[in-house]
């Protein structure tokens, strides 16, 4: 969900995705390469993202990823499920 959300506004390379999640979470979440790239590969296979090789900001060859229409739909579903789970947790904490 966080990777899809990060790609919602613009295409990014893997390192940029990891850095953005780290930055936005005040360094609470640190996405490791060993989990990020396999996740991106699964998203490619499912059709949630597309990718192409481009030069990065420092002129290195990097693979950029962006959301597809299917990926936007999946992001919406995941955000809805996340809200549902958070509400359930809140209810348990408040009444326990």
N, C-alpha and C positions, 0 to 999 in steps of 0.2 A: 504494500500500500504506500509506504513512504517513497519508494523508488518511482512508482507511477505518479504520485503527487508531485515529486520533484521534476518530473519530465512534462508536467501539465502545461507549463508556460513556454518552454523552449527546448530545443535539442541540446543534449549535453554528452560529453564523454564520460566514461566510467569513473575516472578520478574526480571529475567535477561533480558528479552525482554524490559520491562519498563525501566530498568536502562540503557540499551544500547541506546535506543531512546533518553532518557534524556541526556546522555553523548554526543552522536553524534550531538545533536542539540544545544549544549552549554546551556542546561537547558531551552531552549525555549519551548520544548514540554515535557509535563509531562503526561504520560498515566496512568490514574486512573484504579485501579482494577475493578471498577464497569463497565467500558467500555471495558477493555482488555479481561477479561475472557469470557464475552458473545460473543465478536468478535471471539475469538479463538474457541469457541464452534460452531459458525456459519461456520467458516472455516473448522472445522472437518466434519460437516454435508455435506458441499459442496465438500469435498474431496481434499481441497487445502493443508491441513496439516494432519499429523498423529501424534499420541501422545502415550507415555508410561510412566509409573511410574518408576523412578530411584532414587537412592540416589544423593543428590546435593553435591556441594563442601564442605558444612559443615555437610554432612552426614544426612541430613533431607530428607524425602521422598518428591519428587517433580515430577510434571508432565512435561515431556520434549516434546517439539513440534518440528517438522521438516517439510520442504516443500516436497510435492509430485510432480510428473511430472505435474499434473494438476495445482498445486499451482505455479510452475515456469511459466507455460503458462499464468496463471492469472496475475502474477506479470508483465510479459512482456506487457500484454494488458493494465494494469493500468499505467505503466510507459509511454506507448505511449499516452494514454489519458491525463495524467498529462502534458506531453510535449506540446500536442496540446492546452490545456487550458492555459498553461503558455505563449505560443506564442500569443494566442488571447488577453490575458491581456496586454502583452507587446505592441502589436499593438494599442490597445485602449489608453493606457497611453501615448505612443509616439505621437499619432496623435490628441489627445483630446485638 
